[in-house]
Amino acid sequence: MLPPIASRFVAGESPESAIDHARELNQRNVSVILNLLGEHYDEREPAEADAAAYRDLVDRIDEAGLSACISIKPSQLGLDLGGDAFRELVTDIVDHAAARDVFVWIDMEDHTTTDVTLDVYEDLARKHDGGVGVCVQANLERTREDIERLADVPGKVRFVKGAYDEPKSIAHKEKSRVDEAYRDLLAYAFEHFEGGIAVGSHDPAMIDYATDLHDEYGTDFEIQMLMGVREDAQYDLVDRGYEVWQYAPYGDKWFSYFYRRVRERKENLLFALRAVLGR
């Protein structure tokens, strides 16, 4: 059972609880990206099981008529078994979702997964004329070239700063340099993309920068934030007329995800402590 202390960051352990969470957020005009927790499978059976769970989740989203989509991790869906297994399982999910008009995001993991993830994304986005998105990370030096490649792909791109501890030889390590790279990527995207930009950030300065770029270029975009992080800001942005999506994980593999969240930000740790103390 999911303890109350973790429920701020995780939408329950079951698909039913995830759908209920999405339904509640939709009532506040916030759309939801659902992610089944799990990663780095070295056997095909659990990867296939999670692929089946995602197809079932797509059916539930479709049947409920929700403003919701799904987000999948490459290492959860066979990437550690080889690129062919990953491509096969992701293609099955995206084909299933496309038939039901449910969007699929492909998360980005560490730099060793970038090439195969982008290749599969581009093929599927062109196959379905959209309907799928991918994440790119500002801390990687290669990302500017990657988004130039993706500018004419008919999908969506989520821009994040990057959470993986990448080698200094290929990544920006200083926060100021990552922020500079993030702004550069957004500026390029708003100028050259026709739409499909997702600003995956809780940083008010980056969100303000994106809104300024939108005012300048008129390019459509959305804002994506994590469940449990700056939720008041999410509602405020909706009230201001922006499209907001909340990334909400669920499932029984919640402990490691919750642990990462409380380590990332002081506010999250303080919230957890208050929950433990009953205050």
ChimeraX commands (.cxc) that place a marker at each C-alpha (Angstrom):
marker #1 position 0.00,0.00,0.00 radius 0.5
marker #1 position 1.25,3.46,-0.90 radius 0.5
marker #1 position 1.95,5.40,2.34 radius 0.5
marker #1 position 0.51,8.90,2.68 radius 0.5
marker #1 position 4.01,10.37,2.74 radius 0.5
marker #1 position 4.57,9.32,-0.88 radius 0.5
marker #1 position 1.11,10.17,-2.20 radius 0.5
marker #1 position 2.11,13.75,-3.00 radius 0.5
marker #1 position 4.43,12.51,-5.73 radius 0.5
marker #1 position 2.86,9.21,-6.87 radius 0.5
marker #1 position -0.70,8.72,-8.15 radius 0.5
marker #1 position -1.29,5.43,-6.35 radius 0.5
marker #1 position -0.22,1.90,-7.16 radius 0.5
marker #1 position -2.96,0.86,-9.58 radius 0.5
marker #1 position -4.16,2.04,-12.99 radius 0.5
marker #1 position -7.52,2.79,-11.37 radius 0.5
marker #1 position -5.90,5.25,-8.96 radius 0.5
marker #1 position -3.94,6.82,-11.82 radius 0.5
marker #1 position -7.11,7.33,-13.85 radius 0.5
marker #1 position -8.87,8.80,-10.80 radius 0.5
marker #1 position -5.98,11.24,-10.35 radius 0.5
marker #1 position -6.19,12.29,-13.99 radius 0.5
marker #1 position -9.94,12.77,-13.71 radius 0.5
marker #1 position -9.51,15.03,-10.65 radius 0.5
marker #1 position -6.81,17.11,-12.38 radius 0.5
marker #1 position -8.92,17.48,-15.51 radius 0.5
marker #1 position -11.62,19.08,-13.36 radius 0.5
marker #1 position -9.07,21.82,-12.67 radius 0.5
marker #1 position -8.18,22.04,-16.39 radius 0.5
marker #1 position -4.80,20.39,-15.89 radius 0.5
marker #1 position -4.01,17.57,-18.31 radius 0.5
marker #1 position -2.06,14.53,-17.14 radius 0.5
marker #1 position 0.87,12.46,-18.40 radius 0.5
marker #1 position 0.72,9.02,-16.76 radius 0.5
marker #1 position 3.87,6.97,-16.29 radius 0.5
marker #1 position 3.99,3.41,-14.98 radius 0.5
marker #1 position 7.06,3.22,-12.74 radius 0.5
marker #1 position 9.73,0.74,-13.79 radius 0.5
marker #1 position 13.07,0.77,-15.59 radius 0.5
marker #1 position 16.22,-1.18,-16.49 radius 0.5
marker #1 position 14.71,-4.59,-17.13 radius 0.5
marker #1 position 17.26,-7.17,-18.22 radius 0.5
marker #1 position 14.65,-9.79,-19.11 radius 0.5
marker #1 position 11.95,-9.61,-21.76 radius 0.5
marker #1 position 9.05,-10.82,-19.59 radius 0.5
marker #1 position 8.74,-7.72,-17.35 radius 0.5
marker #1 position 9.24,-5.44,-20.36 radius 0.5
marker #1 position 6.40,-7.18,-22.19 radius 0.5
marker #1 position 4.23,-7.03,-19.07 radius 0.5
marker #1 position 4.72,-3.26,-18.77 radius 0.5
marker #1 position 4.04,-2.84,-22.49 radius 0.5
marker #1 position 0.74,-4.67,-22.02 radius 0.5
marker #1 position -0.02,-2.51,-18.97 radius 0.5
marker #1 position 0.53,0.62,-21.06 radius 0.5
marker #1 position -1.81,-0.62,-23.78 radius 0.5
marker #1 position -4.43,-1.27,-21.10 radius 0.5
marker #1 position -3.85,2.21,-19.69 radius 0.5
marker #1 position -4.37,3.70,-23.15 radius 0.5
marker #1 position -7.72,1.88,-23.35 radius 0.5
marker #1 position -8.72,3.26,-19.95 radius 0.5
marker #1 position -7.81,6.82,-20.96 radius 0.5
marker #1 position -9.78,6.46,-24.19 radius 0.5
marker #1 position -12.84,4.95,-22.49 radius 0.5
marker #1 position -12.87,7.66,-19.80 radius 0.5
marker #1 position -12.51,10.47,-22.34 radius 0.5
marker #1 position -9.71,12.07,-20.32 radius 0.5
marker #1 position -7.28,14.80,-21.27 radius 0.5
marker #1 position -4.39,12.46,-20.55 radius 0.5
marker #1 position -1.58,10.62,-22.29 radius 0.5
marker #1 position 1.23,8.24,-21.36 radius 0.5
marker #1 position 5.00,8.50,-21.02 radius 0.5
marker #1 position 7.30,5.50,-21.33 radius 0.5
marker #1 position 10.96,4.84,-20.47 radius 0.5
marker #1 position 13.24,3.09,-23.00 radius 0.5
marker #1 position 14.93,0.87,-20.39 radius 0.5
marker #1 position 11.49,-0.16,-19.16 radius 0.5
marker #1 position 10.55,-1.40,-22.62 radius 0.5
marker #1 position 13.44,-3.56,-23.69 radius 0.5
marker #1 position 16.27,-1.15,-24.47 radius 0.5
marker #1 position 18.65,-3.01,-22.16 radius 0.5
marker #1 position 17.84,-6.12,-24.19 radius 0.5
marker #1 position 18.82,-4.44,-27.45 radius 0.5
marker #1 position 17.47,-1.86,-29.87 radius 0.5
marker #1 position 15.26,-4.36,-31.74 radius 0.5
marker #1 position 13.31,-5.33,-28.63 radius 0.5
marker #1 position 12.85,-1.68,-27.68 radius 0.5
marker #1 position 11.64,-0.72,-31.15 radius 0.5
marker #1 position 9.20,-3.64,-31.26 radius 0.5
marker #1 position 7.59,-2.97,-27.87 radius 0.5
marker #1 position 7.39,0.80,-28.32 radius 0.5
marker #1 position 5.93,0.41,-31.82 radius 0.5
marker #1 position 3.19,-1.86,-30.44 radius 0.5
marker #1 position 2.30,0.74,-27.81 radius 0.5
marker #1 position 2.35,3.71,-30.19 radius 0.5
marker #1 position 0.32,1.90,-32.86 radius 0.5
marker #1 position -2.24,0.91,-30.21 radius 0.5
marker #1 position -2.40,4.45,-28.84 radius 0.5
marker #1 position -2.61,6.09,-32.27 radius 0.5
marker #1 position -5.70,4.04,-33.08 radius 0.5
marker #1 position -7.33,5.54,-29.97 radius 0.5
marker #1 position -5.96,9.07,-30.37 radius 0.5
marker #1 position -3.90,8.87,-27.18 radius 0.5
marker #1 position -0.54,10.62,-27.23 radius 0.5
marker #1 position 2.68,8.80,-26.25 radius 0.5
marker #1 position 5.77,10.46,-24.82 radius 0.5
marker #1 position 9.14,8.69,-24.90 radius 0.5
marker #1 position 11.29,9.74,-21.95 radius 0.5
marker #1 position 15.02,10.24,-22.36 radius 0.5
marker #1 position 17.48,8.43,-20.09 radius 0.5
marker #1 position 21.28,8.73,-19.95 radius 0.5
marker #1 position 23.39,9.71,-22.98 radius 0.5
marker #1 position 24.03,6.10,-24.05 radius 0.5
marker #1 position 20.33,5.81,-24.99 radius 0.5
marker #1 position 20.01,9.04,-26.96 radius 0.5
marker #1 position 20.65,7.84,-30.50 radius 0.5
marker #1 position 18.35,4.82,-30.49 radius 0.5
marker #1 position 15.63,6.76,-28.65 radius 0.5
marker #1 position 15.67,9.58,-31.20 radius 0.5
marker #1 position 15.75,7.14,-34.12 radius 0.5
marker #1 position 12.68,5.24,-32.87 radius 0.5
marker #1 position 10.88,8.49,-32.07 radius 0.5
marker #1 position 11.49,9.97,-35.50 radius 0.5
marker #1 position 10.35,6.84,-37.33 radius 0.5
marker #1 position 7.14,6.57,-35.30 radius 0.5
marker #1 position 6.37,10.29,-35.45 radius 0.5
marker #1 position 6.64,10.23,-39.24 radius 0.5
marker #1 position 4.67,6.98,-39.47 radius 0.5
marker #1 position 1.75,8.45,-37.53 radius 0.5
marker #1 position 2.15,12.09,-38.60 radius 0.5
marker #1 position 2.62,13.04,-34.96 radius 0.5
marker #1 position 0.98,11.44,-31.96 radius 0.5
marker #1 position 4.30,10.83,-30.23 radius 0.5
marker #1 position 6.86,13.00,-28.46 radius 0.5
marker #1 position 10.39,12.74,-27.13 radius 0.5
marker #1 position 12.41,14.39,-24.37 radius 0.5
marker #1 position 15.72,16.20,-24.92 radius 0.5
marker #1 position 18.13,17.38,-22.23 radius 0.5
marker #1 position 19.82,20.76,-22.15 radius 0.5
marker #1 position 22.83,19.55,-20.19 radius 0.5
marker #1 position 24.05,17.43,-23.13 radius 0.5
marker #1 position 26.22,19.37,-25.56 radius 0.5
marker #1 position 24.81,17.44,-28.52 radius 0.5
marker #1 position 21.21,18.55,-27.97 radius 0.5
marker #1 position 21.33,21.67,-30.17 radius 0.5
marker #1 position 22.20,19.50,-33.17 radius 0.5
marker #1 position 19.52,17.02,-32.16 radius 0.5
marker #1 position 16.73,19.60,-32.16 radius 0.5
marker #1 position 17.88,20.96,-35.52 radius 0.5
marker #1 position 17.36,17.42,-36.81 radius 0.5
marker #1 position 13.93,17.21,-35.14 radius 0.5
marker #1 position 12.61,20.59,-36.26 radius 0.5
marker #1 position 10.59,19.18,-39.17 radius 0.5
marker #1 position 9.49,15.94,-37.46 radius 0.5
marker #1 position 5.69,15.96,-36.94 radius 0.5
marker #1 position 5.75,15.17,-33.21 radius 0.5
marker #1 position 6.43,17.01,-29.97 radius 0.5
marker #1 position 9.65,17.71,-28.09 radius 0.5
marker #1 position 9.87,18.09,-24.32 radius 0.5
marker #1 position 12.75,20.30,-23.19 radius 0.5
marker #1 position 14.24,19.55,-19.77 radius 0.5
marker #1 position 17.49,20.56,-18.10 radius 0.5
marker #1 position 18.61,16.96,-17.52 radius 0.5
marker #1 position 18.84,14.90,-14.35 radius 0.5
marker #1 position 21.55,12.35,-15.18 radius 0.5
marker #1 position 25.13,12.71,-13.99 radius 0.5
marker #1 position 26.76,12.72,-17.41 radius 0.5
marker #1 position 30.52,12.84,-18.14 radius 0.5
marker #1 position 32.05,16.32,-18.26 radius 0.5
marker #1 position 33.40,15.58,-21.74 radius 0.5
marker #1 position 29.89,15.57,-23.24 radius 0.5
marker #1 position 27.78,17.60,-20.82 radius 0.5
marker #1 position 27.50,21.01,-19.23 radius 0.5
marker #1 position 28.11,20.66,-15.50 radius 0.5
marker #1 position 27.63,24.22,-14.21 radius 0.5
marker #1 position 24.05,25.27,-13.49 radius 0.5
marker #1 position 24.56,28.60,-15.24 radius 0.5
marker #1 position 25.75,26.85,-18.39 radius 0.5
marker #1 position 22.82,24.43,-18.36 radius 0.5
marker #1 position 20.42,27.36,-17.95 radius 0.5
marker #1 position 22.09,29.15,-20.86 radius 0.5
marker #1 position 21.80,26.04,-23.03 radius 0.5
marker #1 position 18.14,25.62,-22.05 radius 0.5
marker #1 position 17.34,29.17,-23.12 radius 0.5
marker #1 position 19.21,28.65,-26.39 radius 0.5
marker #1 position 17.24,25.49,-27.14 radius 0.5
marker #1 position 13.92,27.16,-26.41 radius 0.5
marker #1 position 14.79,30.16,-28.56 radius 0.5
marker #1 position 15.67,27.89,-31.49 radius 0.5
marker #1 position 12.52,25.81,-31.05 radius 0.5
marker #1 position 10.12,28.73,-30.82 radius 0.5
marker #1 position 11.68,30.27,-33.93 radius 0.5
marker #1 position 11.97,27.13,-36.07 radius 0.5
marker #1 position 9.35,24.64,-34.85 radius 0.5
marker #1 position 5.77,24.90,-36.07 radius 0.5
marker #1 position 4.52,23.88,-32.62 radius 0.5
marker #1 position 4.80,20.85,-30.41 radius 0.5
marker #1 position 7.05,22.46,-27.81 radius 0.5
marker #1 position 6.79,21.22,-24.24 radius 0.5
marker #1 position 8.59,23.25,-21.57 radius 0.5
marker #1 position 9.43,20.68,-18.93 radius 0.5
marker #1 position 10.60,22.90,-16.10 radius 0.5
marker #1 position 9.63,24.14,-12.65 radius 0.5
marker #1 position 11.97,27.13,-13.00 radius 0.5
marker #1 position 9.86,30.33,-13.06 radius 0.5
marker #1 position 12.55,32.12,-15.07 radius 0.5
marker #1 position 12.44,29.49,-17.83 radius 0.5
marker #1 position 8.66,29.48,-17.93 radius 0.5
marker #1 position 8.62,33.28,-18.17 radius 0.5
marker #1 position 11.21,33.09,-20.96 radius 0.5
marker #1 position 9.03,30.60,-22.84 radius 0.5
marker #1 position 5.96,32.82,-22.54 radius 0.5
marker #1 position 7.99,35.74,-23.88 radius 0.5
marker #1 position 9.11,33.63,-26.84 radius 0.5
marker #1 position 5.50,32.62,-27.44 radius 0.5
marker #1 position 4.47,36.27,-27.50 radius 0.5
marker #1 position 7.27,36.98,-29.99 radius 0.5
marker #1 position 6.84,34.05,-32.38 radius 0.5
marker #1 position 3.29,32.84,-31.72 radius 0.5
marker #1 position 4.46,29.22,-31.56 radius 0.5
marker #1 position 2.17,26.85,-29.66 radius 0.5
marker #1 position 3.61,25.30,-26.52 radius 0.5
marker #1 position 2.66,23.57,-23.29 radius 0.5
marker #1 position 4.14,23.56,-19.80 radius 0.5
marker #1 position 4.90,20.27,-18.05 radius 0.5
marker #1 position 5.58,19.83,-14.34 radius 0.5
marker #1 position 5.85,16.90,-11.96 radius 0.5
marker #1 position 3.10,15.79,-9.63 radius 0.5
marker #1 position 3.80,17.17,-6.16 radius 0.5
marker #1 position 6.12,19.96,-7.29 radius 0.5
marker #1 position 4.88,23.56,-7.46 radius 0.5
marker #1 position 1.28,22.44,-7.92 radius 0.5
marker #1 position -0.04,25.90,-6.96 radius 0.5
marker #1 position 1.98,27.29,-9.85 radius 0.5
marker #1 position 0.43,24.70,-12.16 radius 0.5
marker #1 position -3.08,25.87,-11.29 radius 0.5
marker #1 position -2.02,29.51,-11.55 radius 0.5
marker #1 position -0.62,28.98,-15.04 radius 0.5
marker #1 position -3.88,27.34,-16.12 radius 0.5
marker #1 position -5.80,30.31,-14.73 radius 0.5
marker #1 position -3.55,32.57,-16.81 radius 0.5
marker #1 position -4.59,30.68,-19.94 radius 0.5
marker #1 position -1.60,28.38,-20.49 radius 0.5
marker #1 position -1.80,24.68,-21.33 radius 0.5
marker #1 position -0.41,22.69,-18.39 radius 0.5
marker #1 position 0.33,18.98,-18.18 radius 0.5
marker #1 position 1.25,17.23,-14.96 radius 0.5
marker #1 position 3.60,14.24,-15.14 radius 0.5
marker #1 position 2.12,11.73,-12.70 radius 0.5
marker #1 position 3.82,8.37,-12.06 radius 0.5
marker #1 position 2.04,5.42,-10.51 radius 0.5
marker #1 position 2.71,1.77,-9.68 radius 0.5
marker #1 position 4.16,-0.44,-7.00 radius 0.5
marker #1 position 7.78,0.53,-7.80 radius 0.5
marker #1 position 7.25,3.88,-6.15 radius 0.5
marker #1 position 9.89,3.88,-3.40 radius 0.5
marker #1 position 12.98,4.77,-5.46 radius 0.5
marker #1 position 11.06,7.46,-7.35 radius 0.5
marker #1 position 9.76,8.99,-4.11 radius 0.5
marker #1 position 13.26,8.88,-2.62 radius 0.5
marker #1 position 14.65,10.82,-5.60 radius 0.5
marker #1 position 11.96,13.47,-5.26 radius 0.5
marker #1 position 12.64,14.18,-1.57 radius 0.5
marker #1 position 16.39,14.38,-2.22 radius 0.5
marker #1 position 16.06,16.77,-5.15 radius 0.5
marker #1 position 14.56,19.78,-3.39 radius 0.5
marker #1 position 14.56,21.07,0.17 radius 0.5
marker #1 position 10.83,21.81,-0.03 radius 0.5
marker #1 position 10.05,18.19,-0.87 radius 0.5
marker #1 position 12.09,16.94,2.08 radius 0.5
marker #1 position 10.35,19.37,4.44 radius 0.5
marker #1 position 6.97,18.21,3.18 radius 0.5
marker #1 position 7.93,14.59,3.85 radius 0.5
marker #1 position 9.11,15.41,7.35 radius 0.5
marker #1 position 5.88,17.24,8.15 radius 0.5
marker #1 position 3.92,14.24,6.95 radius 0.5
marker #1 position 5.92,11.92,9.20 radius 0.5
marker #1 position 5.40,14.23,12.20 radius 0.5
marker #1 position 1.71,14.66,11.43 radius 0.5
marker #1 position 1.97,18.43,11.18 radius 0.5
marker link #1:1,2 radius 0.2
marker link #1:2,3 radius 0.2
marker link #1:3,4 radius 0.2
marker link #1:4,5 radius 0.2
marker link #1:5,6 radius 0.2
marker link #1:6,7 radius 0.2
marker link #1:7,8 radius 0.2
marker link #1:8,9 radius 0.2
marker link #1:9,10 radius 0.2
marker link #1:10,11 radius 0.2
marker link #1:11,12 radius 0.2
marker link #1:12,13 radius 0.2
marker link #1:13,14 radius 0.2
marker link #1:14,15 radius 0.2
marker link #1:15,16 radius 0.2
marker link #1:16,17 radius 0.2
marker link #1:17,18 radius 0.2
marker link #1:18,19 radius 0.2
marker link #1:19,20 radius 0.2
marker link #1:20,21 radius 0.2
marker link #1:21,22 radius 0.2
marker link #1:22,23 radius 0.2
marker link #1:23,24 radius 0.2
marker link #1:24,25 radius 0.2
marker link #1:25,26 radius 0.2
marker link #1:26,27 radius 0.2
marker link #1:27,28 radius 0.2
marker link #1:28,29 radius 0.2
marker link #1:29,30 radius 0.2
marker link #1:30,31 radius 0.2
marker link #1:31,32 radius 0.2
marker link #1:32,33 radius 0.2
marker link #1:33,34 radius 0.2
marker link #1:34,35 radius 0.2
marker link #1:35,36 radius 0.2
marker link #1:36,37 radius 0.2
marker link #1:37,38 radius 0.2
marker link #1:38,39 radius 0.2
marker link #1:39,40 radius 0.2
marker link #1:40,41 radius 0.2
marker link #1:41,42 radius 0.2
marker link #1:42,43 radius 0.2
marker link #1:43,44 radius 0.2
marker link #1:44,45 radius 0.2
marker link #1:45,46 radius 0.2
marker link #1:46,47 radius 0.2
marker link #1:47,48 radius 0.2
marker link #1:48,49 radius 0.2
marker link #1:49,50 radius 0.2
marker link #1:50,51 radius 0.2
marker link #1:51,52 radius 0.2
marker link #1:52,53 radius 0.2
marker link #1:53,54 radius 0.2
marker link #1:54,55 radius 0.2
marker link #1:55,56 radius 0.2
marker link #1:56,57 radius 0.2
marker link #1:57,58 radius 0.2
marker link #1:58,59 radius 0.2
marker link #1:59,60 radius 0.2
marker link #1:60,61 radius 0.2
marker link #1:61,62 radius 0.2
marker link #1:62,63 radius 0.2
marker link #1:63,64 radius 0.2
marker link #1:64,65 radius 0.2
marker link #1:65,66 radius 0.2
marker link #1:66,67 radius 0.2
marker link #1:67,68 radius 0.2
marker link #1:68,69 radius 0.2
marker link #1:69,70 radius 0.2
marker link #1:70,71 radius 0.2
marker link #1:71,72 radius 0.2
marker link #1:72,73 radius 0.2
marker link #1:73,74 radius 0.2
marker link #1:74,75 radius 0.2
marker link #1:75,76 radius 0.2
marker link #1:76,77 radius 0.2
marker link #1:77,78 radius 0.2
marker link #1:78,79 radius 0.2
marker link #1:79,80 radius 0.2
marker link #1:80,81 radius 0.2
marker link #1:81,82 radius 0.2
marker link #1:82,83 radius 0.2
marker link #1:83,84 radius 0.2
marker link #1:84,85 radius 0.2
marker link #1:85,86 radius 0.2
marker link #1:86,87 radius 0.2
marker link #1:87,88 radius 0.2
marker link #1:88,89 radius 0.2
marker link #1:89,90 radius 0.2
marker link #1:90,91 radius 0.2
marker link #1:91,92 radius 0.2
marker link #1:92,93 radius 0.2
marker link #1:93,94 radius 0.2
marker link #1:94,95 radius 0.2
marker link #1:95,96 radius 0.2
marker link #1:96,97 radius 0.2
marker link #1:97,98 radius 0.2
marker link #1:98,99 radius 0.2
marker link #1:99,100 radius 0.2
marker link #1:100,101 radius 0.2
marker link #1:101,102 radius 0.2
marker link #1:102,103 radius 0.2
marker link #1:103,104 radius 0.2
marker link #1:104,105 radius 0.2
marker link #1:105,106 radius 0.2
marker link #1:106,107 radius 0.2
marker link #1:107,108 radius 0.2
marker link #1:108,109 radius 0.2
marker link #1:109,110 radius 0.2
marker link #1:110,111 radius 0.2
marker link #1:111,112 radius 0.2
marker link #1:112,113 radius 0.2
marker link #1:113,114 radius 0.2
marker link #1:114,115 radius 0.2
marker link #1:115,116 radius 0.2
marker link #1:116,117 radius 0.2
marker link #1:117,118 radius 0.2
marker link #1:118,119 radius 0.2
marker link #1:119,120 radius 0.2
marker link #1:120,121 radius 0.2
marker link #1:121,122 radius 0.2
marker link #1:122,123 radius 0.2
marker link #1:123,124 radius 0.2
marker link #1:124,125 radius 0.2
marker link #1:125,126 radius 0.2
marker link #1:126,127 radius 0.2
marker link #1:127,128 radius 0.2
marker link #1:128,129 radius 0.2
marker link #1:129,130 radius 0.2
marker link #1:130,131 radius 0.2
marker link #1:131,132 radius 0.2
marker link #1:132,133 radius 0.2
marker link #1:133,134 radius 0.2
marker link #1:134,135 radius 0.2
marker link #1:135,136 radius 0.2
marker link #1:136,137 radius 0.2
marker link #1:137,138 radius 0.2
marker link #1:138,139 radius 0.2
marker link #1:139,140 radius 0.2
marker link #1:140,141 radius 0.2
marker link #1:141,142 radius 0.2
marker link #1:142,143 radius 0.2
marker link #1:143,144 radius 0.2
marker link #1:144,145 radius 0.2
marker link #1:145,146 radius 0.2
marker link #1:146,147 radius 0.2
marker link #1:147,148 radius 0.2
marker link #1:148,149 radius 0.2
marker link #1:149,150 radius 0.2
marker link #1:150,151 radius 0.2
marker link #1:151,152 radius 0.2
marker link #1:152,153 radius 0.2
marker link #1:153,154 radius 0.2
marker link #1:154,155 radius 0.2
marker link #1:155,156 radius 0.2
marker link #1:156,157 radius 0.2
marker link #1:157,158 radius 0.2
marker link #1:158,159 radius 0.2
marker link #1:159,160 radius 0.2
marker link #1:160,161 radius 0.2
marker link #1:161,162 radius 0.2
marker link #1:162,163 radius 0.2
marker link #1:163,164 radius 0.2
marker link #1:164,165 radius 0.2
marker link #1:165,166 radius 0.2
marker link #1:166,167 radius 0.2
marker link #1:167,168 radius 0.2
marker link #1:168,169 radius 0.2
marker link #1:169,170 radius 0.2
marker link #1:170,171 radius 0.2
marker link #1:171,172 radius 0.2
marker link #1:172,173 radius 0.2
marker link #1:173,174 radius 0.2
marker link #1:174,175 radius 0.2
marker link #1:175,176 radius 0.2
marker link #1:176,177 radius 0.2
marker link #1:177,178 radius 0.2
marker link #1:178,179 radius 0.2
marker link #1:179,180 radius 0.2
marker link #1:180,181 radius 0.2
marker link #1:181,182 radius 0.2
marker link #1:182,183 radius 0.2
marker link #1:183,184 radius 0.2
marker link #1:184,185 radius 0.2
marker link #1:185,186 radius 0.2
marker link #1:186,187 radius 0.2
marker link #1:187,188 radius 0.2
marker link #1:188,189 radius 0.2
marker link #1:189,190 radius 0.2
marker link #1:190,191 radius 0.2
marker link #1:191,192 radius 0.2
marker link #1:192,193 radius 0.2
marker link #1:193,194 radius 0.2
marker link #1:194,195 radius 0.2
marker link #1:195,196 radius 0.2
marker link #1:196,197 radius 0.2
marker link #1:197,198 radius 0.2
marker link #1:198,199 radius 0.2
marker link #1:199,200 radius 0.2
marker link #1:200,201 radius 0.2
marker link #1:201,202 radius 0.2
marker link #1:202,203 radius 0.2
marker link #1:203,204 radius 0.2
marker link #1:204,205 radius 0.2
marker link #1:205,206 radius 0.2
marker link #1:206,207 radius 0.2
marker link #1:207,208 radius 0.2
marker link #1:208,209 radius 0.2
marker link #1:209,210 radius 0.2
marker link #1:210,211 radius 0.2
marker link #1:211,212 radius 0.2
marker link #1:212,213 radius 0.2
marker link #1:213,214 radius 0.2
marker link #1:214,215 radius 0.2
marker link #1:215,216 radius 0.2
marker link #1:216,217 radius 0.2
marker link #1:217,218 radius 0.2
marker link #1:218,219 radius 0.2
marker link #1:219,220 radius 0.2
marker link #1:220,221 radius 0.2
marker link #1:221,222 radius 0.2
marker link #1:222,223 radius 0.2
marker link #1:223,224 radius 0.2
marker link #1:224,225 radius 0.2
marker link #1:225,226 radius 0.2
marker link #1:226,227 radius 0.2
marker link #1:227,228 radius 0.2
marker link #1:228,229 radius 0.2
marker link #1:229,230 radius 0.2
marker link #1:230,231 radius 0.2
marker link #1:231,232 radius 0.2
marker link #1:232,233 radius 0.2
marker link #1:233,234 radius 0.2
marker link #1:234,235 radius 0.2
marker link #1:235,236 radius 0.2
marker link #1:236,237 radius 0.2
marker link #1:237,238 radius 0.2
marker link #1:238,239 radius 0.2
marker link #1:239,240 radius 0.2
marker link #1:240,241 radius 0.2
marker link #1:241,242 radius 0.2
marker link #1:242,243 radius 0.2
marker link #1:243,244 radius 0.2
marker link #1:244,245 radius 0.2
marker link #1:245,246 radius 0.2
marker link #1:246,247 radius 0.2
marker link #1:247,248 radius 0.2
marker link #1:248,249 radius 0.2
marker link #1:249,250 radius 0.2
marker link #1:250,251 radius 0.2
marker link #1:251,252 radius 0.2
marker link #1:252,253 radius 0.2
marker link #1:253,254 radius 0.2
marker link #1:254,255 radius 0.2
marker link #1:255,256 radius 0.2
marker link #1:256,257 radius 0.2
marker link #1:257,258 radius 0.2
marker link #1:258,259 radius 0.2
marker link #1:259,260 radius 0.2
marker link #1:260,261 radius 0.2
marker link #1:261,262 radius 0.2
marker link #1:262,263 radius 0.2
marker link #1:263,264 radius 0.2
marker link #1:264,265 radius 0.2
marker link #1:265,266 radius 0.2
marker link #1:266,267 radius 0.2
marker link #1:267,268 radius 0.2
marker link #1:268,269 radius 0.2
marker link #1:269,270 radius 0.2
marker link #1:270,271 radius 0.2
marker link #1:271,272 radius 0.2
marker link #1:272,273 radius 0.2
marker link #1:273,274 radius 0.2
marker link #1:274,275 radius 0.2
marker link #1:275,276 radius 0.2
marker link #1:276,277 radius 0.2
marker link #1:277,278 radius 0.2
marker link #1:278,279 radius 0.2
view
